């Protein structure tokens, strides 16, 4: 008689299965929803894994962020397989997300057009119908490198050359080999919902998300954001670091010093460009509004921009939106019954607009000061009047929302969107999520300056992200200019700070899953030494997180 194990689903009544049963088989027999992934003993496990001991399975569906990421990642692999089948020799790069779609490029002899995109779509649909298995194979790293040499994948070879583990898990589907550092669905048959459309010079893969798990949303174009991503690609070419493997080579050779200097120079050049754009409209623009998601480097950016504005003859005066909070008892309440400090209605919009109007009319105002301990807005005694050189610099999450400054004419305002957008990917097929860059920055900063552990930061991150989705991203295309605050070298510097914090999170913590995922991501980066860190300018945006900034 075969040996049995006890299996629970979400701590339900135990079910008896033969030892070695696949997670996929258990969930398909007992779950009404389609699971894409599972959580067992504090780790994400793919559904094609087998169970050899008593287990409790937590199913992960499309409604979970990890499920949505797994689905999108698997769709990327489906595109790669389809392209190899019908466009031999074509190189596919999975670039970045673009308004909840996945932007990809195909590097072929022939220009990508609607006809071959339609062929790709039909081939992808055929592969879904065939339900081909995504087979995982564990092998020696050197053997994997040989496979990728045969497959003509220099990006994988660069990456694995610096990977510290001696064994690696590669994926095989039909005759296509690849490597993904994060989970995939078990087979092509799981990927029934998708759409692809041309988005020059590449294409978009559209798919469901957590909020809409059963349908594909219509794509809403974000041309300004797409343009800043293209600028970022150009920066990567200037730096010659298209992926993490290339970056690691620079660290190993010592050429990373040049990457630091050129990266910082690119930032300074863009800051000067933005200041010049404001100067061109100096007869009209009186207010500069800076907004962006958490850990974008808004504080350092606003101070560096102010220096550039001073060079041009302006007298930049910062105004803190925090001082315009309504009294605590007037603060809106969110769906969980807690104060929603990220709502625009947590600010006294009427008073703020009245003060701006008075200033632009040449009147004097007294700036408020918010007492966060008492939860009250007080008089500060600080008076302000504008002269012909003064320009107001206002930094806050609602800066792009017209409601914040509704009493002021649009021509009087210059709006800037700043975010840490991906500058390089792990390799051609493994992209770096922009949210991961910002989360790691926040973990490092919260530990150093706010007395918060990585565990606390990770646990509160979903609420931060929800605030960004509601209050920042819907307005990003309102910006007059966008600034990418990511630095190509920063993960090599952040790694030692973040990894130390992540290692402290225990397996029983609700933050452990995310910490485990982030640690796996950081393993691909070669850590920079202390000598390199000393090269980082004191006014660098990364100093806002690791410390020793001249603006502290």
C-alpha positions as CSV (number, residue, x, y, z in Angstrom):
1,X,0.0,0.0,0.0
2,X,1.5,3.4,-1.0
3,X,2.4,5.9,1.6
4,X,0.0,8.7,2.2
5,X,0.3,12.4,3.3
6,X,-2.2,14.8,4.8
7,X,-2.9,17.9,2.8
8,X,-4.9,20.9,3.8
9,X,-6.0,23.9,1.7
10,X,-6.1,27.2,3.7
11,X,-6.1,25.1,6.9
12,X,-9.3,23.3,5.9
13,X,-10.1,19.7,6.8
14,X,-7.2,17.4,5.9
15,X,-7.2,15.5,2.7
16,X,-5.3,12.2,2.1
17,X,-3.1,11.9,-1.0
18,X,-0.3,9.7,-2.1
19,X,3.2,11.0,-1.3
20,X,4.6,12.9,-4.3
21,X,1.3,14.3,-5.4
22,X,1.5,17.5,-7.5
23,X,0.2,20.7,-5.9
24,X,-1.6,21.4,-9.2
25,X,-3.6,18.1,-8.9
26,X,-4.7,18.8,-5.3
27,X,-5.9,22.4,-6.1
28,X,-7.6,21.5,-9.4
29,X,-9.7,18.9,-7.6
30,X,-10.6,21.0,-4.6
31,X,-10.6,24.7,-5.7
32,X,-13.3,26.5,-7.6
33,X,-10.9,29.3,-8.7
34,X,-7.9,28.8,-10.9
35,X,-4.7,28.9,-8.8
36,X,-1.5,30.1,-10.5
37,X,0.9,29.6,-7.6
38,X,0.9,28.4,-4.0
39,X,2.4,29.3,-0.7
40,X,3.7,26.5,1.5
41,X,5.8,26.9,4.7
42,X,6.4,30.6,4.0
43,X,7.6,30.2,0.4
44,X,6.1,30.5,-3.1
45,X,6.0,27.2,-4.8
46,X,5.0,26.5,-8.4
47,X,2.1,24.2,-8.9
48,X,4.1,21.6,-10.7
49,X,6.1,20.9,-7.5
50,X,5.4,17.6,-5.7
51,X,4.5,17.2,-2.0
52,X,6.4,14.7,0.1
53,X,5.2,15.6,3.6
54,X,2.1,16.8,5.4
55,X,1.4,20.3,4.0
56,X,-1.0,23.3,4.2
57,X,-1.4,24.9,0.7
58,X,-2.4,28.5,0.4
59,X,-3.6,29.0,-3.2
60,X,-2.5,32.1,-5.0
61,X,-4.9,33.3,-7.7
62,X,-5.0,36.3,-10.1
63,X,-6.5,38.4,-7.3
64,X,-3.1,38.2,-5.4
65,X,-0.3,40.5,-6.6
66,X,2.1,37.5,-6.8
67,X,-0.5,35.7,-8.9
68,X,-0.8,38.6,-11.4
69,X,3.0,38.8,-11.6
70,X,3.3,35.1,-12.3
71,X,0.7,35.3,-15.0
72,X,2.4,38.3,-16.7
73,X,5.8,36.6,-16.5
74,X,4.4,33.4,-18.0
75,X,2.8,35.4,-20.8
76,X,6.3,36.8,-21.6
77,X,7.6,33.3,-21.9
78,X,4.7,32.4,-24.2
79,X,5.6,35.3,-26.4
80,X,9.3,34.2,-26.5
81,X,8.3,30.6,-27.5
82,X,5.9,31.9,-30.2
83,X,8.5,34.2,-31.7
84,X,11.1,31.5,-31.8
85,X,8.6,29.2,-33.7
86,X,7.6,31.7,-36.4
87,X,10.5,34.1,-36.4
88,X,13.7,32.1,-36.1
89,X,16.7,34.2,-34.9
90,X,14.4,36.9,-33.5
91,X,15.5,38.2,-30.1
92,X,12.7,39.1,-27.7
93,X,13.3,41.6,-24.8
94,X,10.7,41.9,-22.0
95,X,11.2,45.6,-21.3
96,X,8.9,47.1,-18.6
97,X,5.2,47.6,-17.6
98,X,3.3,50.4,-19.2
99,X,0.0,51.3,-17.5
100,X,-0.7,47.7,-16.5
101,X,0.4,46.2,-19.8
102,X,3.7,44.6,-20.6
103,X,5.9,46.3,-23.2
104,X,8.2,44.1,-25.2
105,X,10.4,44.5,-28.2
106,X,11.3,42.0,-31.0
107,X,14.7,42.5,-32.6
108,X,14.4,40.9,-36.0
109,X,15.6,41.5,-39.6
110,X,12.1,42.7,-40.6
111,X,10.2,45.6,-39.0
112,X,7.5,44.6,-36.6
113,X,4.1,45.3,-38.2
114,X,0.4,44.5,-37.6
115,X,0.6,41.4,-39.9
116,X,3.4,39.6,-38.0
117,X,1.9,40.7,-34.7
118,X,-1.3,38.9,-35.7
119,X,0.8,35.8,-36.6
120,X,2.4,36.0,-33.2
121,X,-1.0,36.2,-31.5
122,X,-2.4,33.2,-33.4
123,X,0.7,31.2,-32.5
124,X,0.4,32.1,-28.9
125,X,-3.2,31.0,-28.9
126,X,-2.3,27.7,-30.6
127,X,0.4,27.1,-27.9
128,X,-2.3,27.7,-25.2
129,X,-4.6,25.2,-26.8
130,X,-1.8,22.6,-26.9
131,X,-1.2,23.1,-23.2
132,X,2.5,22.5,-23.3
133,X,4.2,21.9,-20.0
134,X,6.7,24.3,-18.5
135,X,9.3,21.8,-17.4
136,X,11.8,22.8,-14.7
137,X,15.2,21.2,-14.8
138,X,17.8,21.5,-12.0
139,X,21.4,21.4,-13.3
140,X,24.9,22.6,-12.7
141,X,25.5,26.3,-13.5
142,X,28.2,25.4,-15.9
143,X,25.9,23.1,-17.8
144,X,23.2,25.8,-18.0
145,X,25.8,28.2,-19.4
146,X,26.6,25.7,-22.2
147,X,22.9,25.5,-23.1
148,X,22.6,29.2,-23.3
149,X,25.7,29.4,-25.4
150,X,24.1,27.0,-27.8
151,X,20.9,29.1,-27.7
152,X,22.7,32.3,-28.4
153,X,21.8,34.0,-25.2
154,X,24.8,36.2,-24.1
155,X,22.6,38.0,-21.5
156,X,22.0,34.7,-19.6
157,X,25.7,33.9,-19.7
158,X,26.7,37.3,-18.3
159,X,24.2,36.9,-15.6
160,X,25.1,33.4,-14.5
161,X,28.8,34.1,-14.6
162,X,28.4,36.1,-11.3
163,X,25.7,34.0,-9.8
164,X,27.0,32.4,-6.6
165,X,25.0,29.2,-6.5
166,X,26.4,26.2,-8.2
167,X,23.1,24.8,-9.2
168,X,20.3,26.5,-11.2
169,X,16.8,25.7,-12.2
170,X,16.2,26.3,-15.9
171,X,12.9,26.0,-17.8
172,X,12.2,24.0,-21.0
173,X,9.0,24.1,-23.1
174,X,9.0,22.0,-26.2
175,X,12.5,22.8,-27.6
176,X,12.8,26.2,-26.0
177,X,15.1,26.7,-23.0
178,X,15.1,29.8,-20.7
179,X,15.7,30.9,-17.2
180,X,13.4,32.9,-14.9
181,X,14.3,33.7,-11.4
182,X,10.6,33.9,-10.2
183,X,7.7,31.4,-10.6
184,X,5.7,30.5,-13.8
185,X,2.4,28.8,-14.2
186,X,2.6,25.0,-14.9
187,X,1.8,25.1,-18.6
188,X,0.7,27.2,-21.6
189,X,-3.0,26.2,-21.0
190,X,-3.2,28.5,-18.0
191,X,-2.7,31.6,-20.2
192,X,-6.1,31.8,-22.0
193,X,-6.7,35.5,-21.4
194,X,-4.4,37.9,-23.2
195,X,-4.2,40.4,-26.1
196,X,-1.3,41.8,-28.0
197,X,-1.2,45.0,-29.9
198,X,1.4,47.1,-31.7
199,X,3.1,49.9,-29.7
200,X,6.0,51.2,-31.7
201,X,8.7,50.2,-31.8
202,X,7.5,47.1,-30.0
203,X,4.3,45.6,-28.8
204,X,2.1,45.4,-25.7
205,X,0.8,42.3,-23.9
206,X,-2.5,43.1,-22.2
207,X,-3.8,40.8,-19.5
208,X,-6.1,40.7,-16.4
209,X,-5.0,42.2,-13.1
210,X,-5.8,41.8,-9.4
211,X,-8.8,44.2,-9.6
212,X,-10.2,42.6,-12.8
213,X,-9.0,38.9,-12.8
214,X,-11.4,37.7,-15.4
215,X,-11.2,40.3,-18.2
216,X,-8.6,42.3,-20.2
217,X,-8.9,46.0,-19.6
218,X,-8.6,48.4,-22.5
219,X,-5.2,50.0,-22.7
220,X,-5.0,53.7,-22.0
221,X,-2.0,55.3,-23.6
222,X,0.6,57.1,-21.5
223,X,2.8,58.7,-24.1
224,X,4.8,60.9,-21.7
225,X,5.7,57.9,-19.5
226,X,6.6,55.9,-22.6
227,X,8.9,58.7,-23.7
228,X,10.7,58.7,-20.4
229,X,11.2,54.9,-20.7
230,X,12.8,55.4,-24.1
231,X,15.1,58.1,-22.7
232,X,16.0,55.6,-20.0
233,X,16.9,53.0,-22.6
234,X,19.1,55.6,-24.3
235,X,20.9,56.3,-20.9
236,X,21.5,52.5,-20.6
237,X,23.1,52.5,-24.0
238,X,25.3,55.5,-23.1
239,X,26.4,53.6,-19.9
240,X,26.7,50.3,-21.7
241,X,24.7,48.5,-19.0
242,X,21.7,47.0,-20.6
243,X,21.3,44.3,-18.0
244,X,22.5,43.1,-14.5
245,X,25.2,40.9,-16.0
246,X,26.7,43.8,-17.8
247,X,26.6,45.9,-14.6
248,X,28.3,43.1,-12.7
249,X,31.1,43.0,-15.2
250,X,31.6,46.7,-14.6
251,X,31.8,46.1,-10.8
252,X,34.3,43.3,-11.3
253,X,36.5,45.2,-13.6
254,X,36.5,48.4,-11.7
255,X,34.7,50.3,-14.5
256,X,31.8,50.9,-12.2
257,X,33.5,54.1,-11.1
258,X,32.8,55.5,-14.5
259,X,29.2,54.3,-14.3
260,X,28.7,56.3,-11.1
261,X,30.1,59.4,-12.6
262,X,28.3,59.3,-15.9
263,X,25.0,58.3,-14.2
264,X,25.2,61.3,-11.9
265,X,26.1,63.5,-14.8
266,X,23.0,62.4,-16.7
267,X,20.9,63.3,-13.7
268,X,22.5,66.7,-13.5
269,X,22.0,67.3,-17.2
270,X,18.3,66.5,-17.0
271,X,17.9,68.7,-13.9
272,X,19.5,71.6,-15.8
273,X,17.2,70.9,-18.8
274,X,14.2,71.1,-16.5
275,X,15.4,74.3,-15.0
276,X,15.9,75.8,-18.4
277,X,12.4,74.8,-19.4
278,X,11.0,76.7,-16.4
279,X,13.2,79.7,-17.3
280,X,11.8,79.8,-20.8
281,X,8.4,80.4,-19.3
282,X,9.6,82.7,-16.5
283,X,7.1,85.4,-17.4
284,X,4.2,83.0,-16.6
285,X,5.4,80.2,-14.3
286,X,5.4,81.1,-10.6
287,X,4.8,77.7,-9.1
288,X,6.7,74.4,-9.6
289,X,4.8,71.3,-8.5
290,X,6.8,68.1,-7.9
291,X,5.0,64.8,-7.4
292,X,5.9,61.1,-7.5
293,X,5.4,57.8,-5.7
294,X,7.1,56.8,-2.4
295,X,10.9,56.7,-2.4
296,X,11.3,58.4,-5.7
297,X,13.8,60.8,-4.3
298,X,11.5,63.9,-4.4
299,X,13.2,65.7,-1.5
300,X,16.7,65.6,-3.0
301,X,15.3,66.3,-6.5
302,X,13.5,69.4,-5.3
303,X,16.6,70.7,-3.6
304,X,18.9,70.1,-6.6
305,X,16.3,71.7,-8.9
306,X,16.2,74.7,-6.6
307,X,20.0,75.1,-7.0
308,X,19.7,75.0,-10.8
309,X,16.9,77.6,-10.6
310,X,19.1,79.8,-8.5
311,X,21.8,79.6,-11.2
312,X,19.2,81.1,-13.6
313,X,18.4,84.0,-11.2
314,X,15.3,82.6,-9.5
315,X,14.8,82.7,-5.7
316,X,13.1,79.4,-5.1
317,X,11.0,79.2,-1.9
318,X,9.8,75.7,-0.8
319,X,6.3,75.3,0.6
320,X,5.5,72.2,2.6
321,X,2.0,70.7,1.9
322,X,2.3,68.9,5.2
323,X,1.6,72.2,6.9
324,X,-1.8,72.4,5.2
325,X,-3.2,69.3,6.7
326,X,-6.7,69.7,8.1
327,X,-7.0,69.2,11.9
328,X,-6.9,65.6,12.8
329,X,-10.6,65.3,13.6
330,X,-11.4,66.6,10.0
331,X,-9.2,64.0,8.3
332,X,-11.0,61.6,5.9
333,X,-11.5,58.0,7.0
334,X,-10.6,55.1,4.7
335,X,-12.4,51.8,4.2
336,X,-10.7,50.2,7.2
337,X,-11.8,53.0,9.5
338,X,-8.4,54.6,9.8
339,X,-7.3,58.2,9.0
340,X,-6.5,58.5,5.3
341,X,-3.6,61.0,5.4
342,X,-2.9,60.3,1.7
343,X,-6.3,61.6,0.5
344,X,-6.2,65.0,-1.1
345,X,-9.0,65.9,1.2
346,X,-6.7,65.5,4.2
347,X,-5.3,68.9,3.0
348,X,-7.1,72.2,3.5
349,X,-7.4,72.8,-0.3
350,X,-9.4,76.0,0.2
351,X,-6.8,77.6,2.4
352,X,-3.9,76.5,0.2
353,X,-5.5,78.0,-2.9
354,X,-6.4,81.2,-1.0
355,X,-2.7,81.6,0.0
356,X,-1.4,80.9,-3.5
357,X,-3.9,83.4,-5.0
358,X,-2.8,86.1,-2.5
359,X,0.8,85.5,-3.1
360,X,0.4,85.7,-6.9
361,X,-1.5,89.0,-6.4
362,X,1.5,90.4,-4.5
363,X,0.0,90.1,-1.0
364,X,1.7,88.8,2.1
365,X,0.6,85.6,3.9
366,X,1.5,83.9,7.1
367,X,2.5,80.3,6.5
368,X,0.8,77.7,8.7
369,X,2.7,75.1,10.7
370,X,1.1,71.7,11.4
371,X,1.7,70.1,14.8
372,X,1.7,66.4,14.2
373,X,1.7,65.6,17.9
374,X,-1.4,67.6,18.6
375,X,-2.9,67.0,15.2
376,X,-3.6,70.8,14.8
377,X,-2.6,73.4,12.3
378,X,-1.1,76.4,14.0
379,X,0.2,79.9,13.0
380,X,3.9,79.8,12.3
381,X,4.7,83.5,12.5
382,X,6.6,83.1,9.2
383,X,5.5,85.7,6.6
384,X,5.9,85.3,2.9
385,X,5.5,87.7,-0.1
386,X,6.7,87.1,-3.6
387,X,9.0,89.4,-5.6
388,X,9.8,89.2,-9.3
389,X,12.6,86.6,-8.7
390,X,10.6,84.3,-6.4
391,X,9.3,81.0,-7.6
392,X,7.4,78.6,-5.3
393,X,8.6,75.0,-5.2
394,X,5.9,72.6,-3.8
395,X,6.7,68.9,-3.4
396,X,4.0,66.4,-2.5
397,X,2.0,63.4,-3.8
398,X,-0.9,65.5,-5.1
399,X,1.2,68.0,-7.0
400,X,-0.1,66.9,-10.4
401,X,-3.8,66.8,-9.4
402,X,-5.4,70.1,-10.6
403,X,-7.8,70.0,-7.6
404,X,-4.8,70.9,-5.4
405,X,-4.2,74.2,-7.1
406,X,-7.6,74.7,-8.8
407,X,-7.7,78.5,-8.2
408,X,-4.4,79.1,-10.1
409,X,-4.3,79.3,-13.9
410,X,-2.5,76.3,-15.6
411,X,0.0,78.6,-17.3
412,X,1.3,79.7,-13.9
413,X,2.3,76.2,-13.0
414,X,5.0,73.9,-14.1
415,X,4.4,70.2,-13.1
416,X,7.1,67.6,-12.7
417,X,6.6,63.8,-12.2
418,X,9.5,61.9,-10.7
419,X,9.7,58.2,-10.2
420,X,12.4,55.5,-10.0
421,X,11.8,53.8,-13.3
422,X,13.8,50.7,-14.2
423,X,17.0,51.5,-16.0
424,X,18.2,48.0,-16.6
425,X,16.7,44.5,-16.4
426,X,18.1,41.3,-15.0
427,X,18.4,39.9,-18.5
428,X,16.4,40.0,-21.8
429,X,13.5,38.1,-20.2
430,X,13.6,38.9,-16.5
431,X,12.6,42.5,-15.9
432,X,13.1,44.6,-12.8
433,X,9.8,45.9,-11.3
434,X,10.0,49.7,-10.6
435,X,8.1,49.0,-7.4
436,X,10.9,46.7,-6.2
437,X,13.5,49.5,-6.7
438,X,11.4,51.9,-4.6
439,X,10.5,49.3,-1.9
440,X,14.2,48.5,-1.4
441,X,15.0,52.2,-1.2
442,X,12.3,52.6,1.4
443,X,13.5,49.6,3.5
444,X,17.0,51.1,3.7
445,X,15.7,54.7,4.4
446,X,13.1,53.6,7.0
447,X,15.8,51.6,8.9
448,X,18.3,54.4,8.9
449,X,16.1,57.4,9.5
450,X,12.7,56.3,10.8
451,X,13.5,53.5,13.2
452,X,11.4,51.1,11.2
453,X,12.3,47.5,10.5
454,X,12.1,46.0,7.0
455,X,9.3,43.9,8.4
456,X,7.3,47.0,9.2
457,X,8.0,48.6,5.9
458,X,7.0,45.5,3.9
459,X,3.8,45.1,5.8
460,X,2.7,48.7,5.3
461,X,3.8,48.8,1.6
462,X,0.5,47.6,0.1
463,X,-1.3,50.5,1.7
464,X,1.4,52.9,0.3
465,X,0.9,51.3,-3.1
466,X,-2.9,51.7,-2.9
467,X,-2.4,55.4,-2.1
468,X,-0.2,55.8,-5.2
469,X,-2.7,54.0,-7.4
470,X,-5.4,56.4,-6.3
471,X,-3.6,59.7,-5.9
472,X,-0.5,59.8,-8.1
473,X,-0.5,57.4,-11.1
474,X,-3.9,58.7,-12.5
475,X,-2.4,62.2,-12.9
476,X,1.2,61.4,-14.1
477,X,0.4,62.4,-17.7
478,X,-0.5,65.9,-16.4
479,X,3.2,66.5,-15.9
480,X,5.0,69.0,-18.1
481,X,8.2,66.9,-17.7
482,X,9.2,63.6,-16.2
483,X,12.3,62.6,-14.3
484,X,13.6,59.1,-13.8
485,X,15.5,59.1,-10.5
486,X,16.9,55.5,-10.8
487,X,20.7,55.2,-11.0
488,X,22.1,52.3,-13.0
489,X,24.5,51.3,-10.2
490,X,22.3,51.8,-7.2
491,X,21.3,48.1,-6.5
492,X,25.0,47.3,-6.2
493,X,25.1,49.8,-3.3
494,X,21.7,49.2,-1.8
495,X,22.2,45.4,-1.6
496,X,24.4,45.4,1.5
497,X,22.0,47.6,3.4
498,X,18.8,46.0,2.3
499,X,20.0,42.4,2.6
500,X,21.0,42.9,6.2
501,X,17.5,44.1,7.0
502,X,15.7,41.4,5.0
503,X,17.7,38.7,6.7
504,X,16.3,39.7,10.0
505,X,12.7,38.7,9.0
506,X,11.6,35.4,10.4
507,X,9.8,32.7,8.5
508,X,6.7,33.1,10.6
509,X,6.4,36.8,9.8
510,X,3.7,38.0,7.3
511,X,6.5,39.9,5.6
512,X,8.6,36.8,5.0
513,X,7.3,35.9,1.6
514,X,8.1,39.3,0.2
515,X,11.5,39.4,2.0
516,X,12.4,36.0,0.5
517,X,11.5,37.2,-3.0
518,X,13.5,40.4,-2.7
519,X,16.5,38.5,-1.4
520,X,16.4,36.2,-4.4
521,X,16.3,39.3,-6.6
522,X,19.3,40.9,-4.9
523,X,21.4,37.7,-5.3
524,X,22.0,38.6,-9.0
525,X,23.8,41.8,-8.1
526,X,27.5,41.9,-7.4
527,X,27.9,44.1,-4.3
528,X,29.9,47.3,-4.6
529,X,32.8,47.9,-2.2
530,X,33.1,50.8,0.3
531,X,35.6,52.6,-2.0
532,X,32.9,52.9,-4.7
533,X,30.4,54.3,-2.2
534,X,32.8,57.1,-1.3
535,X,32.7,58.1,-5.0
536,X,28.9,58.8,-4.8
537,X,28.4,62.6,-4.7
538,X,26.9,64.0,-1.5
539,X,24.0,65.5,-3.5
540,X,23.1,62.2,-5.2
541,X,19.5,61.0,-5.0
542,X,20.7,57.6,-3.6
543,X,22.2,59.5,-0.6
544,X,18.6,60.3,0.5
545,X,18.4,56.6,1.3
546,X,21.9,55.4,2.3
547,X,22.8,58.6,4.2
548,X,25.6,61.2,4.2
549,X,23.7,63.6,2.0
550,X,24.7,67.2,1.9
551,X,21.0,68.1,2.2
552,X,20.4,66.3,5.5
